[in-house]
Amino acid sequence: MANEEQIYIEERPEGKFAVRKGNSERASAVEDTQEKAEEVARHMFPGVKPHIERVRNVKTGGRDQWREER
């Protein structure tokens, strides 16, 4: 279950990336690239590490898994 204090970056069906607070229905920002979405999230929510949706398939996890910002 999402926590309101957590921030999520997730890929949208059209290929853009949404910055979203936990339990929100609308995105706080939508960016063309994952990198730009991470940058915007850091600026909008200083001190909060966003959870980032995997956008590529790897051996250790699929797209529906999350990783912390590096």
Phi and psi restraints in degrees (range 20) as a CNS / XPLOR table:
assign (resid 1 and name C) (resid 2 and name N)
       (resid 2 and name CA) (resid 2 and name C) 1.0 -74.9 20.0 2
assign (resid 2 and name N) (resid 2 and name CA)
       (resid 2 and name C) (resid 3 and name N) 1.0 142.1 20.0 2
assign (resid 2 and name C) (resid 3 and name N)
       (resid 3 and name CA) (resid 3 and name C) 1.0 -100.4 20.0 2
assign (resid 3 and name N) (resid 3 and name CA)
       (resid 3 and name C) (resid 4 and name N) 1.0 137.5 20.0 2
assign (resid 3 and name C) (resid 4 and name N)
       (resid 4 and name CA) (resid 4 and name C) 1.0 -61.1 20.0 2
assign (resid 4 and name N) (resid 4 and name CA)
       (resid 4 and name C) (resid 5 and name N) 1.0 -27.1 20.0 2
assign (resid 4 and name C) (resid 5 and name N)
       (resid 5 and name CA) (resid 5 and name C) 1.0 -83.0 20.0 2
assign (resid 5 and name N) (resid 5 and name CA)
       (resid 5 and name C) (resid 6 and name N) 1.0 -8.6 20.0 2
assign (resid 5 and name C) (resid 6 and name N)
       (resid 6 and name CA) (resid 6 and name C) 1.0 -89.2 20.0 2
assign (resid 6 and name N) (resid 6 and name CA)
       (resid 6 and name C) (resid 7 and name N) 1.0 151.7 20.0 2
assign (resid 6 and name C) (resid 7 and name N)
       (resid 7 and name CA) (resid 7 and name C) 1.0 -116.9 20.0 2
assign (resid 7 and name N) (resid 7 and name CA)
       (resid 7 and name C) (resid 8 and name N) 1.0 138.1 20.0 2
assign (resid 7 and name C) (resid 8 and name N)
       (resid 8 and name CA) (resid 8 and name C) 1.0 -124.2 20.0 2
assign (resid 8 and name N) (resid 8 and name CA)
       (resid 8 and name C) (resid 9 and name N) 1.0 141.1 20.0 2
assign (resid 8 and name C) (resid 9 and name N)
       (resid 9 and name CA) (resid 9 and name C) 1.0 -118.1 20.0 2
assign (resid 9 and name N) (resid 9 and name CA)
       (resid 9 and name C) (resid 10 and name N) 1.0 118.9 20.0 2
assign (resid 9 and name C) (resid 10 and name N)
       (resid 10 and name CA) (resid 10 and name C) 1.0 -136.0 20.0 2
assign (resid 10 and name N) (resid 10 and name CA)
       (resid 10 and name C) (resid 11 and name N) 1.0 147.9 20.0 2
assign (resid 10 and name C) (resid 11 and name N)
       (resid 11 and name CA) (resid 11 and name C) 1.0 -77.1 20.0 2
assign (resid 11 and name N) (resid 11 and name CA)
       (resid 11 and name C) (resid 12 and name N) 1.0 135.2 20.0 2
assign (resid 11 and name C) (resid 12 and name N)
       (resid 12 and name CA) (resid 12 and name C) 1.0 -91.5 20.0 2
assign (resid 12 and name N) (resid 12 and name CA)
       (resid 12 and name C) (resid 13 and name N) 1.0 161.8 20.0 2
assign (resid 12 and name C) (resid 13 and name N)
       (resid 13 and name CA) (resid 13 and name C) 1.0 -57.0 20.0 2
assign (resid 13 and name N) (resid 13 and name CA)
       (resid 13 and name C) (resid 14 and name N) 1.0 -31.5 20.0 2
assign (resid 13 and name C) (resid 14 and name N)
       (resid 14 and name CA) (resid 14 and name C) 1.0 -82.1 20.0 2
assign (resid 14 and name N) (resid 14 and name CA)
       (resid 14 and name C) (resid 15 and name N) 1.0 0.2 20.0 2
assign (resid 14 and name C) (resid 15 and name N)
       (resid 15 and name CA) (resid 15 and name C) 1.0 98.1 20.0 2
assign (resid 15 and name N) (resid 15 and name CA)
       (resid 15 and name C) (resid 16 and name N) 1.0 -2.6 20.0 2
assign (resid 15 and name C) (resid 16 and name N)
       (resid 16 and name CA) (resid 16 and name C) 1.0 -88.4 20.0 2
assign (resid 16 and name N) (resid 16 and name CA)
       (resid 16 and name C) (resid 17 and name N) 1.0 172.0 20.0 2
assign (resid 16 and name C) (resid 17 and name N)
       (resid 17 and name CA) (resid 17 and name C) 1.0 -120.0 20.0 2
assign (resid 17 and name N) (resid 17 and name CA)
       (resid 17 and name C) (resid 18 and name N) 1.0 127.4 20.0 2
assign (resid 17 and name C) (resid 18 and name N)
       (resid 18 and name CA) (resid 18 and name C) 1.0 -99.8 20.0 2
assign (resid 18 and name N) (resid 18 and name CA)
       (resid 18 and name C) (resid 19 and name N) 1.0 138.8 20.0 2
assign (resid 18 and name C) (resid 19 and name N)
       (resid 19 and name CA) (resid 19 and name C) 1.0 -102.3 20.0 2
assign (resid 19 and name N) (resid 19 and name CA)
       (resid 19 and name C) (resid 20 and name N) 1.0 120.5 20.0 2
assign (resid 19 and name C) (resid 20 and name N)
       (resid 20 and name CA) (resid 20 and name C) 1.0 -136.4 20.0 2
assign (resid 20 and name N) (resid 20 and name CA)
       (resid 20 and name C) (resid 21 and name N) 1.0 138.8 20.0 2
assign (resid 20 and name C) (resid 21 and name N)
       (resid 21 and name CA) (resid 21 and name C) 1.0 -79.5 20.0 2
assign (resid 21 and name N) (resid 21 and name CA)
       (resid 21 and name C) (resid 22 and name N) 1.0 152.9 20.0 2
assign (resid 21 and name C) (resid 22 and name N)
       (resid 22 and name CA) (resid 22 and name C) 1.0 -57.5 20.0 2
assign (resid 22 and name N) (resid 22 and name CA)
       (resid 22 and name C) (resid 23 and name N) 1.0 142.0 20.0 2
assign (resid 22 and name C) (resid 23 and name N)
       (resid 23 and name CA) (resid 23 and name C) 1.0 64.5 20.0 2
assign (resid 23 and name N) (resid 23 and name CA)
       (resid 23 and name C) (resid 24 and name N) 1.0 12.7 20.0 2
assign (resid 23 and name C) (resid 24 and name N)
       (resid 24 and name CA) (resid 24 and name C) 1.0 -89.0 20.0 2
assign (resid 24 and name N) (resid 24 and name CA)
       (resid 24 and name C) (resid 25 and name N) 1.0 154.9 20.0 2
assign (resid 24 and name C) (resid 25 and name N)
       (resid 25 and name CA) (resid 25 and name C) 1.0 -96.6 20.0 2
assign (resid 25 and name N) (resid 25 and name CA)
       (resid 25 and name C) (resid 26 and name N) 1.0 -24.6 20.0 2
assign (resid 25 and name C) (resid 26 and name N)
       (resid 26 and name CA) (resid 26 and name C) 1.0 -118.4 20.0 2
assign (resid 26 and name N) (resid 26 and name CA)
       (resid 26 and name C) (resid 27 and name N) 1.0 152.6 20.0 2
assign (resid 26 and name C) (resid 27 and name N)
       (resid 27 and name CA) (resid 27 and name C) 1.0 -77.2 20.0 2
assign (resid 27 and name N) (resid 27 and name CA)
       (resid 27 and name C) (resid 28 and name N) 1.0 146.0 20.0 2
assign (resid 27 and name C) (resid 28 and name N)
       (resid 28 and name CA) (resid 28 and name C) 1.0 -76.8 20.0 2
assign (resid 28 and name N) (resid 28 and name CA)
       (resid 28 and name C) (resid 29 and name N) 1.0 -28.9 20.0 2
assign (resid 28 and name C) (resid 29 and name N)
       (resid 29 and name CA) (resid 29 and name C) 1.0 -158.1 20.0 2
assign (resid 29 and name N) (resid 29 and name CA)
       (resid 29 and name C) (resid 30 and name N) 1.0 153.4 20.0 2
assign (resid 29 and name C) (resid 30 and name N)
       (resid 30 and name CA) (resid 30 and name C) 1.0 -131.8 20.0 2
assign (resid 30 and name N) (resid 30 and name CA)
       (resid 30 and name C) (resid 31 and name N) 1.0 126.7 20.0 2
assign (resid 30 and name C) (resid 31 and name N)
       (resid 31 and name CA) (resid 31 and name C) 1.0 -125.2 20.0 2
assign (resid 31 and name N) (resid 31 and name CA)
       (resid 31 and name C) (resid 32 and name N) 1.0 159.8 20.0 2
assign (resid 31 and name C) (resid 32 and name N)
       (resid 32 and name CA) (resid 32 and name C) 1.0 -73.0 20.0 2
assign (resid 32 and name N) (resid 32 and name CA)
       (resid 32 and name C) (resid 33 and name N) 1.0 -30.2 20.0 2
assign (resid 32 and name C) (resid 33 and name N)
       (resid 33 and name CA) (resid 33 and name C) 1.0 -126.2 20.0 2
assign (resid 33 and name N) (resid 33 and name CA)
       (resid 33 and name C) (resid 34 and name N) 1.0 156.1 20.0 2
assign (resid 33 and name C) (resid 34 and name N)
       (resid 34 and name CA) (resid 34 and name C) 1.0 -64.6 20.0 2
assign (resid 34 and name N) (resid 34 and name CA)
       (resid 34 and name C) (resid 35 and name N) 1.0 -39.7 20.0 2
assign (resid 34 and name C) (resid 35 and name N)
       (resid 35 and name CA) (resid 35 and name C) 1.0 -60.0 20.0 2
assign (resid 35 and name N) (resid 35 and name CA)
       (resid 35 and name C) (resid 36 and name N) 1.0 -45.1 20.0 2
assign (resid 35 and name C) (resid 36 and name N)
       (resid 36 and name CA) (resid 36 and name C) 1.0 -65.9 20.0 2
assign (resid 36 and name N) (resid 36 and name CA)
       (resid 36 and name C) (resid 37 and name N) 1.0 -38.1 20.0 2
assign (resid 36 and name C) (resid 37 and name N)
       (resid 37 and name CA) (resid 37 and name C) 1.0 -63.3 20.0 2
assign (resid 37 and name N) (resid 37 and name CA)
       (resid 37 and name C) (resid 38 and name N) 1.0 -39.6 20.0 2
assign (resid 37 and name C) (resid 38 and name N)
       (resid 38 and name CA) (resid 38 and name C) 1.0 -63.6 20.0 2
assign (resid 38 and name N) (resid 38 and name CA)
       (resid 38 and name C) (resid 39 and name N) 1.0 -42.4 20.0 2
assign (resid 38 and name C) (resid 39 and name N)
       (resid 39 and name CA) (resid 39 and name C) 1.0 -62.6 20.0 2
assign (resid 39 and name N) (resid 39 and name CA)
       (resid 39 and name C) (resid 40 and name N) 1.0 -45.4 20.0 2
assign (resid 39 and name C) (resid 40 and name N)
       (resid 40 and name CA) (resid 40 and name C) 1.0 -64.0 20.0 2
assign (resid 40 and name N) (resid 40 and name CA)
       (resid 40 and name C) (resid 41 and name N) 1.0 -41.9 20.0 2
assign (resid 40 and name C) (resid 41 and name N)
       (resid 41 and name CA) (resid 41 and name C) 1.0 -61.6 20.0 2
assign (resid 41 and name N) (resid 41 and name CA)
       (resid 41 and name C) (resid 42 and name N) 1.0 -41.8 20.0 2
assign (resid 41 and name C) (resid 42 and name N)
       (resid 42 and name CA) (resid 42 and name C) 1.0 -63.0 20.0 2
assign (resid 42 and name N) (resid 42 and name CA)
       (resid 42 and name C) (resid 43 and name N) 1.0 -37.3 20.0 2
assign (resid 42 and name C) (resid 43 and name N)
       (resid 43 and name CA) (resid 43 and name C) 1.0 -73.0 20.0 2
assign (resid 43 and name N) (resid 43 and name CA)
       (resid 43 and name C) (resid 44 and name N) 1.0 -43.2 20.0 2
assign (resid 43 and name C) (resid 44 and name N)
       (resid 44 and name CA) (resid 44 and name C) 1.0 -73.1 20.0 2
assign (resid 44 and name N) (resid 44 and name CA)
       (resid 44 and name C) (resid 45 and name N) 1.0 -34.1 20.0 2
assign (resid 44 and name C) (resid 45 and name N)
       (resid 45 and name CA) (resid 45 and name C) 1.0 -129.7 20.0 2
assign (resid 45 and name N) (resid 45 and name CA)
       (resid 45 and name C) (resid 46 and name N) 1.0 69.9 20.0 2
assign (resid 45 and name C) (resid 46 and name N)
       (resid 46 and name CA) (resid 46 and name C) 1.0 -60.8 20.0 2
assign (resid 46 and name N) (resid 46 and name CA)
       (resid 46 and name C) (resid 47 and name N) 1.0 138.9 20.0 2
assign (resid 46 and name C) (resid 47 and name N)
       (resid 47 and name CA) (resid 47 and name C) 1.0 85.4 20.0 2
assign (resid 47 and name N) (resid 47 and name CA)
       (resid 47 and name C) (resid 48 and name N) 1.0 -3.4 20.0 2
assign (resid 47 and name C) (resid 48 and name N)
       (resid 48 and name CA) (resid 48 and name C) 1.0 -108.9 20.0 2
assign (resid 48 and name N) (resid 48 and name CA)
       (resid 48 and name C) (resid 49 and name N) 1.0 126.1 20.0 2
assign (resid 48 and name C) (resid 49 and name N)
       (resid 49 and name CA) (resid 49 and name C) 1.0 -86.7 20.0 2
assign (resid 49 and name N) (resid 49 and name CA)
       (resid 49 and name C) (resid 50 and name N) 1.0 118.7 20.0 2
assign (resid 49 and name C) (resid 50 and name N)
       (resid 50 and name CA) (resid 50 and name C) 1.0 -74.8 20.0 2
assign (resid 50 and name N) (resid 50 and name CA)
       (resid 50 and name C) (resid 51 and name N) 1.0 152.5 20.0 2
assign (resid 50 and name C) (resid 51 and name N)
       (resid 51 and name CA) (resid 51 and name C) 1.0 -91.0 20.0 2
assign (resid 51 and name N) (resid 51 and name CA)
       (resid 51 and name C) (resid 52 and name N) 1.0 129.3 20.0 2
assign (resid 51 and name C) (resid 52 and name N)
       (resid 52 and name CA) (resid 52 and name C) 1.0 -116.0 20.0 2
assign (resid 52 and name N) (resid 52 and name CA)
       (resid 52 and name C) (resid 53 and name N) 1.0 126.2 20.0 2
assign (resid 52 and name C) (resid 53 and name N)
       (resid 53 and name CA) (resid 53 and name C) 1.0 -68.6 20.0 2
assign (resid 53 and name N) (resid 53 and name CA)
       (resid 53 and name C) (resid 54 and name N) 1.0 136.9 20.0 2
assign (resid 53 and name C) (resid 54 and name N)
       (resid 54 and name CA) (resid 54 and name C) 1.0 -67.1 20.0 2
assign (resid 54 and name N) (resid 54 and name CA)
       (resid 54 and name C) (resid 55 and name N) 1.0 135.8 20.0 2
assign (resid 54 and name C) (resid 55 and name N)
       (resid 55 and name CA) (resid 55 and name C) 1.0 -116.4 20.0 2
assign (resid 55 and name N) (resid 55 and name CA)
       (resid 55 and name C) (resid 56 and name N) 1.0 11.7 20.0 2
assign (resid 55 and name C) (resid 56 and name N)
       (resid 56 and name CA) (resid 56 and name C) 1.0 -141.5 20.0 2
assign (resid 56 and name N) (resid 56 and name CA)
       (resid 56 and name C) (resid 57 and name N) 1.0 153.8 20.0 2
assign (resid 56 and name C) (resid 57 and name N)
       (resid 57 and name CA) (resid 57 and name C) 1.0 -88.0 20.0 2
assign (resid 57 and name N) (resid 57 and name CA)
       (resid 57 and name C) (resid 58 and name N) 1.0 127.9 20.0 2
assign (resid 57 and name C) (resid 58 and name N)
       (resid 58 and name CA) (resid 58 and name C) 1.0 -129.0 20.0 2
assign (resid 58 and name N) (resid 58 and name CA)
       (resid 58 and name C) (resid 59 and name N) 1.0 166.8 20.0 2
assign (resid 58 and name C) (resid 59 and name N)
       (resid 59 and name CA) (resid 59 and name C) 1.0 -62.6 20.0 2
assign (resid 59 and name N) (resid 59 and name CA)
       (resid 59 and name C) (resid 60 and name N) 1.0 -32.6 20.0 2
assign (resid 59 and name C) (resid 60 and name N)
       (resid 60 and name CA) (resid 60 and name C) 1.0 -93.5 20.0 2
assign (resid 60 and name N) (resid 60 and name CA)
       (resid 60 and name C) (resid 61 and name N) 1.0 2.5 20.0 2
assign (resid 60 and name C) (resid 61 and name N)
       (resid 61 and name CA) (resid 61 and name C) 1.0 178.4 20.0 2
assign (resid 61 and name N) (resid 61 and name CA)
       (resid 61 and name C) (resid 62 and name N) 1.0 158.7 20.0 2
assign (resid 61 and name C) (resid 62 and name N)
       (resid 62 and name CA) (resid 62 and name C) 1.0 -105.3 20.0 2
assign (resid 62 and name N) (resid 62 and name CA)
       (resid 62 and name C) (resid 63 and name N) 1.0 -169.4 20.0 2
assign (resid 62 and name C) (resid 63 and name N)
       (resid 63 and name CA) (resid 63 and name C) 1.0 -66.6 20.0 2
assign (resid 63 and name N) (resid 63 and name CA)
       (resid 63 and name C) (resid 64 and name N) 1.0 -25.5 20.0 2
assign (resid 63 and name C) (resid 64 and name N)
       (resid 64 and name CA) (resid 64 and name C) 1.0 -85.4 20.0 2
assign (resid 64 and name N) (resid 64 and name CA)
       (resid 64 and name C) (resid 65 and name N) 1.0 12.9 20.0 2
assign (resid 64 and name C) (resid 65 and name N)
       (resid 65 and name CA) (resid 65 and name C) 1.0 -105.5 20.0 2
assign (resid 65 and name N) (resid 65 and name CA)
       (resid 65 and name C) (resid 66 and name N) 1.0 161.3 20.0 2
assign (resid 65 and name C) (resid 66 and name N)
       (resid 66 and name CA) (resid 66 and name C) 1.0 -118.0 20.0 2
assign (resid 66 and name N) (resid 66 and name CA)
       (resid 66 and name C) (resid 67 and name N) 1.0 153.9 20.0 2
assign (resid 66 and name C) (resid 67 and name N)
       (resid 67 and name CA) (resid 67 and name C) 1.0 -133.6 20.0 2
assign (resid 67 and name N) (resid 67 and name CA)
       (resid 67 and name C) (resid 68 and name N) 1.0 154.7 20.0 2
assign (resid 67 and name C) (resid 68 and name N)
       (resid 68 and name CA) (resid 68 and name C) 1.0 -80.4 20.0 2
assign (resid 68 and name N) (resid 68 and name CA)
       (resid 68 and name C) (resid 69 and name N) 1.0 156.8 20.0 2
assign (resid 68 and name C) (resid 69 and name N)
       (resid 69 and name CA) (resid 69 and name C) 1.0 -63.1 20.0 2
assign (resid 69 and name N) (resid 69 and name CA)
       (resid 69 and name C) (resid 70 and name N) 1.0 144.4 20.0 2
